[in-house]
Amino acid sequence: MCPHLPPCPPSHAYDREAARVVAAHPEQGWSLLCNGVVLFDDTGELLPDGEVIAPHRPVGAPPWPAGAPRR
């Protein structure tokens, strides 16, 4: 049960990545969220029930902000 107010989204919710980080291990590339989701630096996820969510970064996005001049 989440002690935060407002409560963190549950692990099965679409916005599950908005839950608060309760344990961060950036040297290993992952964080544990309040809802039990393990979030990896490559945007992949491991849900508490064992379901794996593949990385879902935007593909083909330019490395610079839209409208910014290229160097």
C-alpha positions in Angstrom: 0.0 0.0 0.0 1.4 3.4 -1.0 1.9 5.9 1.8 2.2 8.9 -0.5 -0.4 11.6 -1.1 -1.6 11.6 -3.7 -1.0 7.8 -4.0 1.3 6.5 -6.6 -0.3 4.8 -9.6 -0.6 1.0 -9.3 1.8 -1.3 -11.3 -0.9 -2.2 -13.9 -1.8 1.5 -14.6 -0.8 3.2 -17.8 1.1 5.9 -15.9 2.9 3.4 -13.6 6.2 5.1 -14.2 5.0 8.2 -12.3 5.3 6.3 -9.0 8.0 7.6 -6.6 11.4 6.0 -6.5 12.0 4.1 -3.3 15.4 2.6 -4.2 17.8 3.9 -6.9 20.8 2.1 -8.2 22.0 4.2 -11.1 25.4 2.5 -11.1 23.4 -0.7 -12.0 20.9 1.0 -14.3 17.7 0.4 -12.4 15.3 1.9 -9.8 12.5 0.4 -7.7 9.3 2.3 -7.7 6.8 2.5 -4.9 4.3 0.4 -6.8 6.9 -2.5 -7.1 7.9 -1.8 -10.7 11.6 -2.1 -11.5 12.4 0.6 -14.0 15.5 0.2 -16.1 17.6 3.1 -17.6 16.7 1.8 -21.1 13.0 2.4 -20.3 12.3 -1.3 -19.9 10.3 -2.4 -16.9 9.8 -5.5 -14.8 6.3 -5.6 -13.1 5.7 -7.2 -9.7 3.9 -10.1 -11.3 7.0 -10.9 -13.5 5.7 -9.4 -16.7 8.4 -7.8 -18.8 7.8 -4.5 -20.6 10.2 -3.9 -23.4 12.1 -0.6 -23.7 9.9 2.1 -25.2 12.1 5.1 -25.9 11.1 7.2 -28.9 12.8 5.8 -32.0 14.1 8.2 -34.6 13.8 11.3 -32.5 16.4 13.9 -33.3 19.1 14.4 -30.6 18.3 18.1 -30.5 15.1 20.0 -29.5 12.7 20.7 -32.3 13.4 24.1 -33.9 16.9 24.3 -32.5 19.6 25.1 -35.1 21.9 22.2 -36.0 25.6 22.6 -35.5 
